[in-house]
Amino acid sequence: MTTLEQFPYLEEKLQDLEKRILCRDPQLSTLLAVFGEPSHLSFPSIFIYGHTGTGKTYILKTVLSTLELPYAIVNCVECFTSRLIFEQILNQLYDHCPSPDNEYSSYERCDTFNEFIRLYKKAISSEGFENQTVYIVLDKAELLREMEANLLPAFLRLQELTQSNVTVIFLSEIVWESFRPNTGCLEPITIYFTDYSKVELQKILSSDYPEEYSPEFYASYINILLGVFYTVCRDIKELRHLAALNFPKFCEPVIKGEAKEVDSHKLWRNIEPHLKRAMQTIYLREISSSQWERIQQEDREAFQLKGLSAHAHVELPYYSKFLLIAGYLASYNPARTDKRFFLKHHGKIKKTDFLKKHEKTSNHLLGPKPFPLDRLLAILYSIVDSRVAPTANIFSQISSLVTLQLLTLVGHDDQLDSPKYKCTVSLDFIRAVARTVNFDIVRYLYDFL
């Protein structure tokens, strides 16, 4: 591998990139050392991996553009067949854009890898790329494993097959050991993009401060934002979205003259309830930014009178609502109280036995407790008027609630015999959901007896 000291040109580019891309100095220096000079023979393939939101795609695009290298980047989610991948690469190399003028057609039709190699050689010859390294970037590359079996090994050997100076870069969220094809292949160079730490996120997000406010004021806001969201979200794109969405509310006391930029306590008290509501909508995107801004402008008291949080705008199927209600009851009611609440002919139960004197702490303060699947279904059958068979539809709705993070699966995935869950929604939200199905959930909660 080359070193940057050998090329003063690359050292200058590195200094420029470090100003534009924060907290990624090791990855930038590694990429520039691997790329080297455009005329030098490059590595056949590079495998870059890391979690979502770690800057893989953005940094690679920025580096290739800054170095003015010829490249084509393909998203394997959009190009879900080999033909689409081939034609997208050729379109970018020929600088061809499908449009109404050409009836959205590709530059060349390409169905097989043999045709792609022939057309690729023709492209680099006609576009004058013979003396430069051409980079082909395949984003979301793990999807290649679901396509033709020869596609991934062929891209790994593209330099050998085309006998040209080309590097294929794979961007993925999984490690190479899970990516490697069973048929054997050339091993690429692997580069790992680590997750951003809290300090790094603070530095990156603080750099986006508006011109009308001081950097210190915006940095204090980002510190508050990360204090709320860092435990549940590390995605830089999601955090940027949340920062831009909630900053106008943070500035409101300063604009009205009720507080100064240094009154952090007053600013925190103003923004805290809005950040808590934003916590319930993270990743879901059930409302648009403009809708959220309108909600932010409403009074907190008026919002409470509606009885619905922003999270309650999620539309759920009929039985999913009852499943969520049953999950909430199972999370916050002790198991020994199920007979009291859900059995019609439970007989006489002594109040002294049912209400333990030593139980002084509310279950809602202690948080949700895990419950098994059979208890969830038993409560569901008792609160729904009509008989619900345990069909695949019911189990798929439970999976959907887990995907929406309304229920959380507790324990390992291999516990097929008795999976356990927790309900993660708030009391206000479950009361709003219960009202839509005319169910008085407070009557069935142990804490409100």
C-alpha positions in Angstrom: 0.0 0.0 0.0 1.2 3.5 -0.8 1.8 6.2 1.8 0.7 9.8 1.6 4.2 11.0 2.3 5.1 9.7 -1.2 2.6 12.1 -2.8 2.4 15.7 -1.7 -0.6 16.1 -3.9 -2.6 13.7 -1.8 -1.4 15.3 1.4 -2.9 18.6 0.2 -6.2 16.9 -0.7 -6.3 15.1 2.7 -6.0 18.5 4.5 -8.9 19.8 2.4 -11.0 16.8 3.0 -10.4 16.8 6.8 -11.9 20.3 6.9 -15.0 19.2 5.1 -15.4 15.7 6.7 -15.2 15.7 10.5 -14.1 12.8 12.7 -13.1 10.5 9.9 -9.3 11.2 9.6 -8.1 7.5 9.8 -10.6 6.4 7.1 -9.8 9.3 4.8 -6.0 8.7 5.0 -6.5 5.0 4.4 -8.7 5.7 1.3 -6.2 8.2 -0.2 -3.3 5.8 0.5 -5.2 3.0 -1.3 -6.2 5.2 -4.2 -2.8 6.6 -4.8 -2.1 8.5 -8.1 -4.8 8.1 -10.8 -2.3 6.6 -13.3 -1.0 3.9 -10.9 -2.3 0.3 -11.0 -4.9 0.0 -8.2 -6.3 -2.8 -6.0 -9.0 -4.9 -7.8 -11.6 -4.5 -5.0 -12.2 -2.7 -1.7 -14.8 -3.7 0.9 -16.1 -0.9 3.1 -18.4 -1.8 5.9 -20.0 -0.3 9.0 -23.4 0.5 10.5 -25.9 2.8 8.7 -25.3 6.5 9.3 -21.5 6.2 9.6 -20.8 8.2 6.5 -19.6 5.5 4.1 -21.5 6.7 1.0 -21.1 10.4 1.6 -17.4 10.2 2.3 -16.6 8.0 -0.7 -18.5 10.3 -3.0 -16.7 13.3 -1.6 -13.3 11.7 -1.9 -13.8 10.6 -5.5 -15.3 14.0 -6.5 -12.4 15.9 -4.8 -9.8 13.8 -6.5 -11.7 14.2 -9.8 -11.5 10.5 -10.5 -13.8 8.8 -13.0 -16.4 6.7 -11.1 -19.9 5.2 -11.3 -22.0 4.6 -8.2 -24.9 2.2 -8.1 -27.4 1.6 -5.3 -28.3 -2.1 -5.3 -31.7 -1.3 -3.8 -32.7 0.7 -6.8 -30.9 -1.6 -9.3 -32.2 -4.9 -8.1 -31.3 -7.0 -11.2 -27.9 -7.5 -12.9 -29.1 -5.8 -16.1 -30.1 -2.6 -14.2 -26.7 -2.6 -12.5 -24.8 -3.0 -15.8 -26.8 -0.3 -17.6 -26.5 2.1 -14.7 -22.7 1.8 -14.6 -22.5 2.3 -18.4 -24.9 5.3 -18.3 -22.6 7.1 -15.8 -19.4 6.3 -17.7 -20.9 7.6 -20.9 -22.5 10.5 -19.0 -25.9 9.4 -20.4 -29.0 10.4 -18.4 -32.4 8.7 -19.3 -34.9 11.4 -20.0 -38.1 12.0 -21.9 -36.1 12.9 -25.0 -34.6 9.4 -25.2 -37.7 7.7 -23.8 -35.9 6.9 -20.6 -33.7 4.4 -22.4 -30.2 3.3 -21.3 -27.2 4.1 -23.4 -26.8 0.4 -24.3 -28.9 -2.7 -23.5 -26.8 -5.1 -21.4 -28.1 -8.5 -20.2 -25.1 -10.6 -19.4 -21.7 -10.1 -17.8 -19.9 -10.9 -21.0 -21.8 -8.1 -22.8 -21.0 -5.7 -19.8 -17.2 -6.4 -20.1 -17.3 -5.7 -23.9 -19.3 -2.5 -23.5 -17.2 -1.4 -20.5 -13.9 -1.7 -22.5 -15.6 0.3 -25.3 -16.7 3.0 -22.8 -13.2 3.5 -21.2 -11.7 3.6 -24.6 -14.1 6.2 -26.1 -14.2 8.4 -22.9 -10.4 8.5 -22.6 -10.1 6.6 -19.2 -7.3 4.2 -20.3 -4.6 6.0 -18.3 -6.8 6.5 -15.1 -8.2 4.2 -12.5 -12.0 3.8 -12.9 -13.9 3.2 -9.7 -17.2 1.3 -9.6 -19.1 1.7 -6.3 -21.8 -0.7 -5.4 -23.8 0.6 -2.4 -25.9 -1.8 -0.3 -23.7 -4.5 -1.8 -25.1 -7.2 0.5 -28.1 -7.5 -1.9 -25.7 -8.9 -4.6 -25.8 -12.2 -2.7 -29.5 -12.5 -3.7 -28.8 -12.1 -7.4 -27.0 -14.5 -9.8 -24.4 -16.6 -8.2 -21.6 -15.5 -10.6 -22.2 -11.8 -10.2 -20.3 -11.1 -7.0 -17.2 -13.2 -7.9 -17.2 -11.6 -11.4 -17.1 -8.1 -9.9 -14.3 -9.1 -7.6 -12.3 -10.2 -10.6 -13.4 -7.3 -12.9 -9.8 -5.9 -13.2 -8.6 -9.3 -14.4 -11.5 -9.9 -16.7 -11.3 -6.5 -18.4 -7.5 -6.2 -18.3 -7.9 -2.6 -17.3 -7.2 -0.4 -14.3 -10.5 -0.6 -12.5 -11.4 -0.9 -8.8 -14.8 -2.2 -7.6 -15.8 -0.8 -4.2 -18.4 -2.6 -2.1 -20.3 -0.6 0.5 -22.1 -2.8 3.0 -23.5 -3.0 6.6 -22.4 -6.6 7.1 -18.9 -8.0 7.7 -17.0 -9.6 4.9 -17.1 -13.0 6.6 -20.9 -13.0 6.1 -20.5 -11.6 2.6 -17.9 -14.0 1.2 -19.4 -16.3 -1.5 -19.1 -20.1 -1.0 -17.4 -20.6 -4.4 -14.2 -18.8 -3.4 -13.1 -15.4 -4.6 -10.4 -12.8 -4.5 -10.1 -11.2 -1.1 -10.7 -7.5 -1.2 -9.1 -4.9 1.1 -11.5 -4.2 4.0 -12.0 -0.8 5.6 -14.2 -0.5 8.7 -16.2 2.6 9.5 -16.8 2.7 13.2 -19.8 4.2 14.8 -19.6 7.9 15.8 -19.0 8.4 19.5 -21.1 10.9 21.5 -18.2 13.5 21.4 -17.9 13.0 17.6 -21.6 13.4 17.1 -21.5 16.6 19.2 -18.7 18.0 17.0 -20.4 17.1 13.7 -23.9 18.3 14.6 -22.5 21.5 16.2 -20.8 22.4 12.9 -24.3 22.9 11.4 -25.1 26.0 13.5 -27.2 28.7 11.8 -25.4 32.0 11.1 -27.8 34.1 13.2 -26.8 32.2 16.4 -23.5 31.7 18.0 -21.7 28.4 17.8 -21.7 28.0 21.6 -25.5 28.4 21.7 -26.1 25.8 19.1 -23.6 23.5 20.7 -25.5 23.7 24.0 -28.7 22.8 22.1 -26.9 19.8 20.5 -25.7 18.7 23.9 -29.3 18.7 25.2 -30.5 16.8 22.1 -27.9 14.1 22.4 -28.6 13.8 26.1 -32.1 12.7 25.2 -31.7 10.7 22.0 -28.1 9.2 22.1 -29.3 6.1 24.0 -31.8 5.2 21.3 -30.3 6.7 18.1 -26.8 6.9 16.8 -27.7 7.6 13.1 -26.2 10.9 12.1 -28.8 11.5 9.4 -31.7 10.9 11.9 -30.1 13.1 14.5 -29.5 15.9 12.0 -33.2 15.7 11.1 -34.2 15.9 14.7 -31.9 18.8 15.4 -33.3 20.8 12.5 -36.9 19.9 13.5 -36.7 20.9 17.1 -34.3 23.9 17.0 -37.0 26.5 16.3 -38.8 25.5 19.6 -35.5 25.7 21.5 -35.0 29.3 20.2 -38.6 30.4 21.0 -37.8 31.9 24.5 -34.9 33.8 23.2 -36.9 35.2 20.3 -39.7 36.2 22.7 -37.2 37.8 25.0 -38.2 35.5 27.9 -34.6 34.1 28.2 -31.1 34.7 27.1 -28.8 32.4 25.2 -26.9 31.6 28.4 -30.1 30.7 30.4 -29.7 26.9 29.8 -32.1 25.9 32.5 -35.0 27.9 31.2 -34.3 26.7 27.6 -34.2 23.1 28.8 -37.5 23.4 30.6 -39.1 24.8 27.4 -37.7 22.1 25.1 -38.0 19.1 27.3 -41.7 18.1 26.7 -41.2 18.6 22.9 -38.1 16.3 22.8 -40.1 13.7 24.7 -42.8 13.8 22.1 -40.2 13.7 19.3 -38.7 10.6 21.0 -42.0 8.7 20.2 -41.8 9.5 16.5 -38.1 8.6 16.0 -37.5 6.6 12.8 -41.3 6.1 12.2 -41.9 9.2 10.0 -45.7 8.9 10.4 -45.9 12.7 10.1 -44.1 15.1 7.8 -41.8 17.9 9.0 -44.4 20.5 8.2 -47.0 18.6 10.2 -44.6 18.3 13.1 -43.9 22.0 13.0 -47.6 22.8 13.2 -47.9 20.5 16.3 -44.9 22.3 17.8 -46.7 25.6 17.5 -49.7 24.4 19.5 -50.1 24.9 23.2 -49.1 22.0 25.4 -52.4 22.3 27.2 -54.4 22.2 24.0 -52.4 19.2 22.9 -53.2 17.4 26.1 -56.9 18.2 25.7 -56.8 16.3 22.4 -55.6 13.3 24.3 -53.3 12.2 21.5 -49.6 12.4 21.2 -47.8 12.6 17.8 -47.1 8.9 18.2 -50.8 8.1 18.3 -51.2 9.1 14.7 -50.0 5.6 13.7 -52.9 3.8 12.1 -53.1 0.2 13.4 -55.5 -2.6 12.4 -58.4 -3.4 14.7 -56.9 -6.5 16.4 -53.4 -4.9 16.6 -54.9 -2.2 18.8 -56.3 -4.9 21.2 -52.9 -6.7 21.0 -51.2 -3.6 22.1 -53.7 -3.0 24.9 -53.2 -6.6 26.0 -49.4 -6.1 25.9 -49.7 -2.9 28.0 -51.9 -4.7 30.6 -49.5 -7.6 30.8 -46.5 -5.2 31.2 -47.9 -3.2 34.0 -50.2 -5.6 35.9 -48.7 -8.3 38.1 -49.4 -11.8 36.7 -51.3 -12.8 39.9 -53.9 -10.1 39.2 -55.0 -11.6 35.9 -57.6 -13.8 37.6 -59.1 -10.7 39.2 -59.3 -8.6 36.0 -60.0 -11.1 33.2 -61.8 -14.1 34.7 -65.5 -13.5 34.8 -66.3 -16.1 37.5 -63.3 -15.7 39.7 -65.1 -16.2 42.9 -64.5 -14.1 46.0 -61.1 -12.6 46.4 -60.2 -11.0 49.7 -59.1 -7.4 49.3 -56.2 -7.9 51.8 -54.8 -10.7 49.7 -55.2 -8.9 46.5 -53.8 -5.5 47.5 -50.5 -6.1 49.2 -49.8 -3.5 51.9 -46.1 -3.6 51.2 -46.5 -2.6 47.6 -45.9 1.1 47.9 -44.2 1.7 44.5 -46.4 2.2 41.4 -45.8 -0.3 38.6 -45.7 2.6 36.1 -42.8 4.1 38.0 -40.9 0.8 37.9 -41.4 0.4 34.2 -42.8 -2.4 32.0 -42.2 -6.0 32.9 -41.6 -8.8 30.4 -44.5 -11.2 29.8 -44.7 -14.5 27.8 -46.6 -14.8 24.5 -49.3 -17.1 26.0 -50.2 -14.5 28.6 -50.5 -11.9 26.0 -52.9 -14.1 24.0 -54.9 -15.0 27.1 -55.5 -11.4 27.9 -56.4 -10.7 24.3 -59.1 -13.4 24.2 -60.6 -12.0 27.4 -60.8 -8.3 26.4 -62.1 -8.9 22.8 -65.8 -9.6 22.6 -65.6 -12.0 19.6 -63.5 -15.2 19.7 -60.1 -14.7 18.0 -58.4 -17.8 16.7 -54.6 -17.8 17.1 -54.0 -17.6 13.3 -50.9 -16.6 11.4 -52.5 -13.2 10.9 -52.5 -12.5 14.7 -48.9 -13.6 15.0 -47.9 -11.4 12.0 -49.5 -8.4 13.7 -47.4 -9.1 16.8 -44.3 -9.0 14.6 -45.5 -5.8 13.1 -45.9 -4.2 16.6 -42.3 -5.3 17.3 -41.1 -3.8 14.1 -42.8 -0.5 14.9 -41.1 -0.7 18.4 -44.5 -0.6 20.1 -43.6 -4.0 21.6 -40.0 -5.1 22.3 -38.9 -8.7 22.0 -37.0 -9.6 25.2 -34.3 -12.3 25.2 -32.7 -14.2 22.4 -34.3 -15.0 19.0 -33.7 -18.8 19.5 -36.3 -18.9 22.3 -39.0 -20.2 20.0 -40.9 -22.0 22.7 -41.7 -19.1 24.9 -40.8 -15.6 23.5 -41.2 -12.7 25.9 -42.2 -9.2 25.2 -42.4 -5.7 26.7 -44.8 -2.9 25.9 -42.9 0.3 25.2 -45.7 2.9 24.7 -46.7 5.6 27.2 -50.0 5.6 29.3 -51.3 8.6 27.3 -50.7 6.8 24.0 -52.4 3.5 25.1 -55.4 5.5 26.5 -55.7 7.2 23.1 -55.6 3.9 21.3 -58.1 2.3 23.8 -60.5 5.2 23.1 -60.6 4.4 19.4 -62.0 0.9 20.2 -64.2 2.1 23.1 -62.2 0.2 25.7 -61.8 1.7 29.2 -58.2 0.6 30.0 -58.0 2.4 33.3 -60.5 -0.1 34.8 -58.1 -2.9 34.1 -54.9 -1.3 35.5 -53.6 -2.4 38.9 -52.1 1.0 39.7 -55.5 2.7 39.4 -57.6 0.5 41.7 
